[in-house]
Amino acid sequence: MDNYVLGVDYGTDSVRSILVNARDGITLASEVYNYPRWKEGKYCDPTKNQYRQHLNDHLEGLTHTVKAVIQKSGLPKSQIKGICVDTTGSSPLPVNKEGHALALTDQFSENPNAQMILWKDHTSVAEADEINHLARTWGGEDFTKYEGGIYSSEWFWAKILHIIRVDPEVAEAAYSWMEHCDYLTFTLIGGTDPIAFKRSRCAAGHKALWHESWGGLPEDEFLEKLDPRLVKLKAQLYKETYTSDQAAGLLSKEWAENLDLEEGIPVAVGTFDAHAGAIGGEVEEGTLVKVMGTSTCDIMVSSYASLEHTTVKGICGQVDGSVIPGKIGLEAGQSAFGDVLAWFVKLLLKPVRKTINDSSMGEELKKQTIDLLEQNLILTLSSEAEKISAETTQVLALDWINGRRTPDANQNLKGALKGLDMGSDAAHVFKALVESICFGSKRIIERFRQEGVNIEQVIGLGGVAKKSSLVMQTLADVLNMPIKVAKSEQAPALGAAIYAATAAGIYPNVTEAIAAMGNGFDKVYQPNASNAKIYEAKYENYLSFGDFIESQI
């Protein structure tokens, strides 16, 4: 009788769960749940780069999707042997002494500062700058050196420092803080002690300045110089961290009943979506896995011998065991990828939607027209952009709509366009934006290579990789490399399932689980030689344009 495992993948807009045969990695059933409060824009203020999410979106989504896949599969729950959750990150949230989220209490249920601080929230730019300055000047260890040498406003300490400074009530009520992946795992096992709980190595190492060489989290003296309250918080966080091939605990009776699962099955240590995606994309040494969605995360693994004591500058960290235990996990990425294109579509749609709503058209016709536009506009733009040759368009864009994650994090940066003329239409601008996100990807690869990290192949996965031939062909042309596309429609969820199978003891290690459960690849985009040559020159213009814009900040 086959054994099955659950992978639960939390993205920016939705959560999806898959039920996977641990023998061969075949997905038996899947289900997606869109966050209703997030869709309404609750707790967010884009003008302030404030992006918060309510846990009820996530808990409701967990219950709905897991129950749905079990029902669809028709399997007896006795065959389901484990579960793992991956989430966006860094997305921390404040909890009380028992590990209960403040956002789930009456007092803080509508307070944005008590919600999950989403990865794309950039309200803590000033705090990140402060951390970076102190790390270089305080006279002790530079705690940023294993995180690319630049701490980002997207990460754990910067976000917490900002919240406790602007909201005394949340600061006082928060006994501890937990990453989203940790909180959900903690919830599933019925945890009551956030200090004793097994925290995620990938979350702690890549986002919270945790490293074995200095005994875990940064020294008290360093934290005290930022804010004395952080010293108290550190004592209420964790010392040890754990990789996702291990079980964080066993599924509680309450959540077994909620999810229609058997009590006591292993729940793997939580992880980030990009790291799980790399596992689902069958990452190995020399391979860059691009998890391509709202943003990108570029994930690699390296042997200890390959890196030795090298610290790769300007990336999102290098952490022992964060992807595959026994190897160093490397992370980079772009703060906006699909988001860049979505922003442009929204820019076009907003006045059109208002014009239609203000018109004398019947209500049903209004709805049908708006639905048609929302469903097809990006497809139309993509189709028209594909007709424009790489050499004829002079429009050039920067992909920093949501700042720059890597290389060299700078969330103060903004997007920009140049080369517009009377012949520039929406398709030309859209094509320029597509080229810009591909140029941003090339810049990351160049940084890895400059730092001595070998890249032999690139694998794409996620929504953009599966849906946009325009983006993928442009990326192949810009990189002048073939791009493999992972076969799995839900690679991060598959990666989570692979972790679950390992934590459940079905496989002795992650590498063997990947070999058995990987889904392979279903497409390869080959670079067009003539386009590649054109993009070499255009890339240099992109770098020069970026230098100019950055000099104005």
C-alpha positions as CSV (number, residue, x, y, z in Angstrom):
1,M,0.0,0.0,0.0
2,D,1.4,3.4,-1.0
3,N,2.0,6.2,1.4
4,Y,1.0,9.8,0.8
5,V,2.1,13.2,2.1
6,L,0.8,16.7,2.1
7,G,2.6,19.8,0.8
8,V,1.0,23.2,1.8
9,D,2.4,26.2,-0.1
10,Y,1.5,29.7,1.0
11,G,2.0,32.3,-1.7
12,T,1.3,36.1,-1.7
13,D,-2.2,35.8,-3.0
14,S,-3.3,32.3,-2.2
15,V,-2.5,29.0,-0.5
16,R,-2.5,25.6,-2.3
17,S,-2.3,22.1,-0.9
18,I,-1.4,19.0,-2.8
19,L,-1.6,15.3,-1.9
20,V,1.4,13.4,-3.3
21,N,2.3,9.8,-3.6
22,A,5.5,9.4,-1.8
23,R,6.6,6.6,-4.0
24,D,6.8,8.6,-7.3
25,G,5.8,12.2,-6.6
26,I,2.6,12.0,-8.5
27,T,0.0,14.5,-7.3
28,L,-3.3,12.8,-6.5
29,A,-5.3,16.0,-5.8
30,S,-4.8,19.7,-5.4
31,E,-6.7,22.7,-4.2
32,V,-6.2,26.5,-4.2
33,Y,-7.7,29.1,-1.9
34,N,-7.5,32.8,-2.5
35,Y,-7.2,35.1,0.5
36,P,-10.4,37.1,0.8
37,R,-9.2,39.9,3.1
38,W,-6.0,40.3,1.1
39,K,-8.0,40.6,-2.1
40,E,-10.0,43.4,-0.5
41,G,-6.7,45.2,0.3
42,K,-7.3,45.1,4.1
43,Y,-4.5,46.2,6.4
44,C,-2.5,47.4,3.4
45,D,-1.5,50.9,2.2
46,P,0.6,50.8,-1.1
47,T,1.4,54.5,-0.8
48,K,3.4,53.7,2.3
49,N,4.7,50.3,1.0
50,Q,2.6,48.7,3.8
51,Y,1.5,45.1,3.1
52,R,0.0,43.1,5.9
53,Q,-2.0,39.9,6.0
54,H,-4.5,38.5,8.5
55,L,-3.8,35.0,9.8
56,N,-7.5,34.1,9.4
57,D,-6.9,34.2,5.6
58,H,-4.2,31.6,6.1
59,L,-5.9,29.4,8.7
60,E,-9.2,29.3,6.7
61,G,-7.2,28.5,3.6
62,L,-5.3,25.7,5.4
63,T,-8.5,24.0,6.5
64,H,-10.3,24.4,3.1
65,T,-7.4,23.2,0.9
66,V,-6.3,20.2,3.0
67,K,-9.9,18.9,3.5
68,A,-10.6,19.4,-0.2
69,V,-7.6,17.4,-1.4
70,I,-8.4,14.6,1.0
71,Q,-12.0,14.5,-0.2
72,K,-11.0,14.7,-3.9
73,S,-8.5,11.8,-3.5
74,G,-10.9,9.4,-1.8
75,L,-8.0,8.1,0.2
76,P,-8.4,6.8,3.8
77,K,-6.6,9.1,6.1
78,S,-4.5,6.3,7.4
79,Q,-2.4,6.4,4.2
80,I,-1.4,10.1,4.8
81,K,1.9,10.0,6.6
82,G,3.1,13.6,7.0
83,I,2.7,17.3,6.2
84,C,5.0,20.2,5.6
85,V,4.1,23.9,5.2
86,D,6.1,26.5,3.2
87,T,5.4,30.2,3.3
88,T,6.5,33.6,2.0
89,G,9.3,35.2,4.0
90,S,10.4,37.1,5.8
91,S,6.8,37.5,7.0
92,P,7.0,37.7,10.9
93,L,4.1,38.2,13.3
94,P,3.8,39.0,17.0
95,V,2.6,36.3,19.5
96,N,1.9,36.1,23.2
97,K,3.6,33.9,25.8
98,E,1.6,30.9,24.7
99,G,2.5,31.5,21.1
100,H,-1.0,32.7,20.2
101,A,-1.0,35.4,17.5
102,L,-2.0,38.8,18.7
103,A,-4.0,39.3,15.5
104,L,-6.3,36.5,16.6
105,T,-7.3,38.4,19.8
106,D,-10.1,40.9,20.1
107,Q,-7.7,43.7,21.1
108,F,-5.6,43.5,18.0
109,S,-7.8,41.8,15.4
110,E,-8.0,44.9,13.2
111,N,-4.6,46.5,14.0
112,P,-2.3,46.3,10.9
113,N,0.8,46.3,13.1
114,A,-0.3,43.0,14.8
115,Q,-0.8,41.3,11.5
116,M,1.7,39.3,9.5
117,I,4.2,41.7,8.1
118,L,4.4,40.4,4.5
119,W,7.7,39.9,2.7
120,K,7.0,42.8,0.3
121,D,6.3,45.3,3.1
122,H,8.9,48.1,3.0
123,T,7.9,50.2,5.9
124,S,11.1,49.5,7.7
125,V,13.7,51.0,5.3
126,A,15.0,53.3,7.9
127,E,15.5,50.5,10.4
128,A,17.3,48.4,7.9
129,D,19.7,51.3,7.1
130,E,20.3,51.6,10.9
131,I,21.1,47.9,11.2
132,N,23.5,48.1,8.3
133,H,25.3,51.1,9.6
134,L,25.7,49.6,13.1
135,A,26.9,46.3,11.7
136,R,29.8,48.1,10.1
137,T,30.7,50.6,12.9
138,W,30.0,49.0,16.3
139,G,33.4,47.4,16.5
140,G,32.4,43.8,16.7
141,E,31.3,41.1,14.4
142,D,29.6,42.1,11.2
143,F,26.4,40.1,11.6
144,T,25.3,40.8,8.0
145,K,28.3,39.0,6.4
146,Y,26.4,35.7,5.8
147,E,23.4,37.6,4.5
148,G,25.1,39.3,1.5
149,G,26.5,42.1,3.6
150,I,23.4,44.2,3.4
151,Y,20.4,43.7,5.6
152,S,17.0,44.3,3.9
153,S,13.9,46.1,5.1
154,E,12.1,42.9,3.9
155,W,13.6,40.9,6.8
156,F,12.9,39.9,10.4
157,W,14.8,42.4,12.7
158,A,14.1,45.5,10.6
159,K,10.3,44.8,10.6
160,I,10.2,44.1,14.3
161,L,12.2,47.2,15.2
162,H,9.9,49.3,13.1
163,I,6.7,47.9,14.7
164,I,7.8,48.2,18.3
165,R,8.8,51.8,17.7
166,V,5.6,52.9,16.0
167,D,3.1,50.9,18.1
168,P,3.7,50.7,21.9
169,E,0.6,48.5,22.5
170,V,1.9,45.8,20.1
171,A,5.4,46.2,21.5
172,E,4.1,45.6,25.0
173,A,1.8,42.7,24.2
174,A,4.3,40.8,22.0
175,Y,6.1,38.2,24.1
176,S,7.8,36.8,21.0
177,W,7.7,37.0,17.2
178,M,7.5,34.1,14.8
179,E,8.0,33.7,11.0
180,H,4.9,32.7,9.2
181,C,6.2,29.2,8.4
182,D,7.1,28.7,12.0
183,Y,3.7,29.9,13.3
184,L,1.7,27.6,11.1
185,T,3.8,24.6,12.0
186,F,3.6,25.5,15.6
187,T,-0.2,25.7,15.3
188,L,-0.5,22.3,13.6
189,I,1.4,20.6,16.4
190,G,-0.6,22.4,19.1
191,G,2.4,24.2,20.4
192,T,2.2,26.2,23.6
193,D,5.8,27.3,24.2
194,P,7.3,29.4,21.4
195,I,10.8,29.2,22.9
196,A,11.0,25.4,23.0
197,F,9.6,25.1,19.5
198,K,11.8,24.0,16.6
199,R,12.3,27.1,14.5
200,S,13.2,27.0,10.8
201,R,16.8,27.1,9.8
202,C,16.1,28.7,6.5
203,A,14.1,31.5,8.1
204,A,16.5,32.2,10.9
205,G,19.7,31.9,8.8
206,H,18.6,34.0,5.8
207,K,16.5,36.6,7.5
208,A,17.3,36.8,11.3
209,L,21.1,37.0,11.3
210,W,21.3,33.5,12.9
211,H,24.7,31.7,12.4
212,E,26.4,29.0,14.3
213,S,29.8,30.8,14.3
214,W,28.6,33.4,16.7
215,G,26.3,31.2,18.7
216,G,23.0,31.8,17.0
217,L,21.3,35.2,17.0
218,P,23.4,38.5,17.2
219,E,25.1,39.4,20.5
220,D,23.1,41.3,23.1
221,E,25.4,44.3,22.9
222,F,24.7,44.7,19.2
223,L,20.9,44.5,19.7
224,E,21.0,46.8,22.7
225,K,22.5,49.5,20.6
226,L,19.6,49.2,18.2
227,D,16.9,49.1,20.9
228,P,17.2,47.5,24.4
229,R,13.8,45.8,23.9
230,L,15.4,43.6,21.3
231,V,17.7,42.1,23.9
232,K,14.6,41.0,25.9
233,L,13.0,39.7,22.7
234,K,16.1,37.7,21.8
235,A,15.8,35.7,25.1
236,Q,12.2,34.9,24.1
237,L,13.1,33.7,20.6
238,Y,15.4,30.7,20.1
239,K,19.0,29.5,20.2
240,E,18.9,26.4,18.0
241,T,17.4,26.0,14.5
242,Y,16.3,23.0,12.5
243,T,16.2,21.9,8.9
244,S,13.0,20.8,7.2
245,D,14.0,17.2,6.8
246,Q,13.2,16.9,10.5
247,A,9.8,16.7,12.3
248,A,8.9,19.8,14.4
249,G,6.4,17.6,16.2
250,L,3.2,15.6,15.7
251,L,-0.2,16.8,14.4
252,S,-2.4,17.7,17.3
253,K,-5.8,16.2,18.0
254,E,-7.5,19.6,17.4
255,W,-5.9,20.1,14.0
256,A,-6.3,16.4,13.0
257,E,-10.0,16.9,13.5
258,N,-10.0,20.2,11.7
259,L,-8.2,18.7,8.6
260,D,-9.7,15.2,8.6
261,L,-6.3,13.7,9.3
262,E,-5.0,11.1,11.7
263,E,-3.7,12.6,15.0
264,G,0.1,12.1,15.5
265,I,1.4,12.2,11.9
266,P,4.8,14.1,11.6
267,V,4.7,17.8,10.8
268,A,8.0,18.8,9.2
269,V,9.9,21.9,10.3
270,G,8.5,24.9,8.3
271,T,10.3,26.4,5.4
272,F,10.1,29.3,2.8
273,D,8.3,28.8,-0.5
274,A,11.4,29.5,-2.6
275,H,13.5,26.9,-0.8
276,A,10.7,24.3,-1.1
277,G,10.4,25.4,-4.7
278,A,14.1,24.6,-5.3
279,I,13.5,21.2,-3.9
280,G,10.5,20.6,-6.1
281,G,12.6,21.9,-9.0
282,E,15.3,19.3,-8.3
283,V,18.1,21.7,-7.3
284,E,21.6,20.4,-7.4
285,E,25.1,22.0,-7.4
286,G,25.7,24.2,-10.4
287,T,22.0,24.8,-10.9
288,L,20.2,28.1,-10.3
289,V,16.5,27.6,-9.6
290,K,14.3,30.6,-10.3
291,V,11.0,30.6,-8.4
292,M,9.1,33.1,-10.6
293,G,6.0,34.6,-9.3
294,T,5.1,38.0,-7.8
295,S,8.8,38.3,-7.0
296,T,11.6,36.0,-7.7
297,C,13.8,34.0,-5.4
298,D,16.9,32.5,-7.0
299,I,18.1,29.5,-5.1
300,M,21.3,27.5,-5.3
301,V,23.2,24.9,-3.2
302,S,26.9,24.5,-2.8
303,S,29.2,22.1,-1.0
304,Y,31.2,23.3,2.0
305,A,34.4,22.8,0.0
306,S,33.2,25.0,-2.9
307,L,32.5,28.0,-0.7
308,E,35.0,27.4,2.1
309,H,35.1,30.8,3.9
310,T,33.8,32.9,1.0
311,T,30.9,35.1,1.8
312,V,28.9,36.0,-1.4
313,K,28.3,39.8,-1.4
314,G,24.9,41.4,-2.1
315,I,22.7,38.3,-1.9
316,C,20.0,37.1,0.6
317,G,22.3,34.9,2.5
318,Q,24.2,31.6,2.6
319,V,23.0,29.2,5.2
320,D,24.0,25.7,6.1
321,G,21.2,23.2,5.4
322,S,18.6,25.8,4.5
323,V,17.7,24.0,1.2
324,I,19.4,20.6,1.4
325,P,20.9,19.5,4.7
326,G,24.6,18.9,4.3
327,K,25.0,21.7,1.7
328,I,25.1,25.5,1.9
329,G,21.9,27.1,0.6
330,L,22.3,30.4,-1.4
331,E,19.4,32.8,-2.0
332,A,19.0,35.9,-4.1
333,G,16.1,37.4,-5.9
334,Q,14.1,40.4,-7.2
335,S,11.6,42.3,-5.1
336,A,9.2,42.4,-8.1
337,F,9.0,40.2,-11.1
338,G,5.4,39.3,-12.0
339,D,4.4,42.3,-9.9
340,V,6.1,44.6,-12.4
341,L,3.8,43.4,-15.1
342,A,0.8,43.3,-12.8
343,W,1.4,46.9,-11.9
344,F,1.3,48.0,-15.5
345,V,-1.9,46.0,-16.2
346,K,-3.5,47.7,-13.1
347,L,-2.3,51.1,-14.4
348,L,-4.2,50.5,-17.6
349,L,-7.2,48.9,-16.1
350,K,-8.1,51.4,-13.3
351,P,-9.3,54.3,-15.4
352,V,-10.9,52.0,-17.9
353,R,-12.8,50.2,-15.1
354,K,-14.0,53.5,-13.7
355,T,-15.1,54.7,-17.2
356,I,-17.1,51.6,-17.7
357,N,-18.7,51.8,-14.2
358,D,-19.6,55.5,-14.8
359,S,-21.2,54.7,-18.2
360,S,-24.8,54.1,-19.0
361,M,-24.2,50.5,-19.8
362,G,-26.3,47.9,-18.0
363,E,-24.9,46.4,-14.9
364,E,-24.6,43.0,-16.3
365,L,-22.8,44.3,-19.4
366,K,-20.5,46.4,-17.2
367,K,-19.5,43.3,-15.3
368,Q,-19.0,41.2,-18.4
369,T,-16.8,43.9,-20.0
370,I,-14.7,44.4,-16.9
371,D,-14.3,40.6,-16.4
372,L,-13.2,40.2,-20.1
373,L,-10.6,43.0,-19.7
374,E,-9.2,41.6,-16.5
375,Q,-9.0,38.1,-17.9
376,N,-7.5,39.0,-21.3
377,L,-5.5,42.2,-21.1
378,I,-2.2,40.7,-20.1
379,L,-2.6,38.0,-22.7
380,T,-3.3,40.7,-25.4
381,L,-0.3,42.7,-24.2
382,S,1.9,39.6,-24.3
383,S,0.7,38.7,-27.8
384,E,1.4,42.2,-29.1
385,A,4.8,42.5,-27.4
386,E,5.9,39.2,-28.9
387,K,5.5,40.8,-32.4
388,I,7.9,43.6,-31.5
389,S,11.5,42.7,-32.5
390,A,14.2,43.1,-29.9
391,E,16.1,45.5,-32.1
392,T,13.3,47.9,-33.1
393,T,12.1,49.0,-29.6
394,Q,14.1,51.8,-27.9
395,V,12.1,51.9,-24.7
396,L,14.2,50.9,-21.7
397,A,12.8,50.1,-18.2
398,L,14.2,49.5,-14.7
399,D,12.5,46.7,-12.7
400,W,12.8,48.4,-9.3
401,I,9.0,49.1,-8.9
402,N,9.2,47.6,-5.4
403,G,12.9,48.4,-4.8
404,R,15.9,46.1,-5.4
405,R,16.4,42.9,-3.4
406,T,19.6,41.7,-5.0
407,P,22.3,42.2,-5.8
408,D,22.9,44.8,-3.1
409,A,19.5,45.4,-1.5
410,N,18.2,48.9,-1.7
411,Q,14.4,49.4,-1.2
412,N,14.7,53.1,-1.8
413,L,15.1,52.6,-5.5
414,K,12.2,53.2,-7.9
415,G,11.3,51.9,-11.3
416,A,11.9,54.1,-14.4
417,L,11.3,54.3,-18.1
418,K,13.3,56.1,-20.9
419,G,13.3,56.2,-24.7
420,L,9.5,57.0,-25.0
421,D,8.3,58.6,-28.2
422,M,5.1,59.1,-30.0
423,G,5.4,55.6,-31.4
424,S,5.6,54.0,-28.0
425,D,2.4,52.2,-27.3
426,A,1.3,49.9,-24.4
427,A,2.9,46.9,-26.0
428,H,6.2,48.6,-26.3
429,V,6.2,49.6,-22.6
430,F,5.1,46.1,-21.7
431,K,7.9,44.5,-23.7
432,A,10.4,46.9,-22.0
433,L,9.1,45.9,-18.6
434,V,9.5,42.2,-19.5
435,E,13.1,42.9,-20.7
436,S,13.8,44.8,-17.5
437,I,12.9,41.8,-15.2
438,C,15.1,39.6,-17.3
439,F,18.0,42.1,-17.1
440,G,17.5,42.1,-13.3
441,S,17.8,38.3,-13.4
442,K,21.0,38.5,-15.5
443,R,22.5,40.9,-12.9
444,I,22.0,38.3,-10.2
445,I,23.7,35.6,-12.2
446,E,26.6,37.9,-13.0
447,R,27.1,38.6,-9.3
448,F,27.1,34.9,-8.4
449,R,29.7,34.3,-11.1
450,Q,31.8,37.3,-10.0
451,E,31.9,35.8,-6.5
452,G,33.1,32.4,-7.8
453,V,29.8,30.5,-7.7
454,N,29.5,28.2,-10.8
455,I,26.2,28.2,-12.7
456,E,25.8,25.6,-15.3
457,Q,22.1,25.6,-15.8
458,V,18.9,27.5,-15.0
459,I,15.6,26.0,-14.0
460,G,12.4,28.1,-13.9
461,L,9.3,27.3,-11.9
462,G,6.2,29.0,-10.6
463,G,3.3,30.8,-12.3
464,V,5.3,33.0,-14.7
465,A,7.5,30.1,-15.8
466,K,4.5,28.0,-16.6
467,K,2.3,30.7,-18.2
468,S,4.4,33.2,-20.0
469,S,6.3,32.1,-23.1
470,L,7.2,35.8,-23.7
471,V,9.0,36.2,-20.4
472,M,10.7,32.8,-20.6
473,Q,12.0,33.2,-24.2
474,T,13.2,36.7,-23.4
475,L,14.9,35.4,-20.3
476,A,16.7,32.7,-22.3
477,D,17.8,35.4,-24.9
478,V,19.0,37.8,-22.2
479,L,20.9,35.1,-20.3
480,N,22.0,33.4,-23.5
481,M,21.3,30.1,-21.8
482,P,18.7,27.4,-22.1
483,I,16.0,27.6,-19.4
484,K,14.4,24.4,-18.2
485,V,10.8,24.6,-16.9
486,A,9.9,22.3,-14.1
487,K,7.0,20.0,-15.0
488,S,5.2,20.3,-11.7
489,E,2.5,23.0,-11.7
490,Q,3.0,23.3,-7.9
491,A,6.8,23.0,-7.5
492,P,6.9,24.7,-4.0
493,A,4.1,22.5,-2.7
494,L,5.9,19.4,-4.2
495,G,9.1,20.5,-2.4
496,A,7.1,20.8,0.8
497,A,5.8,17.3,0.2
498,I,9.3,16.0,-0.3
499,Y,10.3,17.5,3.0
500,A,7.3,15.9,4.6
501,A,8.2,12.5,3.2
502,T,11.7,12.8,4.6
503,A,10.5,14.0,8.0
504,A,8.1,11.1,8.1
505,G,10.9,8.6,7.6
506,I,9.8,7.4,4.2
507,Y,13.2,8.5,2.8
508,P,16.5,8.7,4.8
509,N,17.4,12.1,3.3
510,V,16.2,14.9,1.1
511,T,18.4,13.9,-1.9
512,E,16.9,10.4,-2.1
513,A,13.4,11.9,-1.7
514,I,14.0,14.3,-4.6
515,A,15.3,11.4,-6.8
516,A,12.1,9.4,-6.2
517,M,9.5,12.2,-6.1
518,G,10.9,14.8,-8.6
519,N,8.5,15.4,-11.6
520,G,11.2,16.4,-14.1
521,F,10.9,19.1,-16.8
522,D,8.4,19.6,-19.6
523,K,9.9,22.4,-21.7
524,V,13.2,24.0,-22.5
525,Y,13.5,27.5,-23.9
526,Q,16.6,27.8,-26.2
527,P,18.2,31.3,-26.6
528,N,17.9,33.0,-30.0
529,A,21.5,33.9,-31.0
530,S,20.6,37.2,-32.8
531,N,18.4,38.4,-29.9
532,A,21.1,37.4,-27.4
533,K,23.6,39.7,-29.2
534,I,21.1,42.6,-29.2
535,Y,20.4,42.1,-25.5
536,E,24.0,42.2,-24.6
537,A,24.2,45.8,-25.8
538,K,20.8,46.6,-24.3
539,Y,21.9,45.1,-20.9
540,E,24.8,47.5,-20.8
541,N,22.3,50.4,-21.3
542,Y,20.2,49.0,-18.5
543,L,23.2,49.0,-16.2
544,S,24.1,52.6,-17.1
545,F,20.5,53.7,-16.7
546,G,20.3,52.0,-13.3
547,D,23.5,53.7,-12.2
548,F,22.1,57.1,-13.2
549,I,18.8,56.5,-11.3
550,E,20.6,55.2,-8.3
551,S,22.8,58.2,-8.2
552,Q,19.7,60.4,-7.9
553,I,18.5,58.7,-4.7
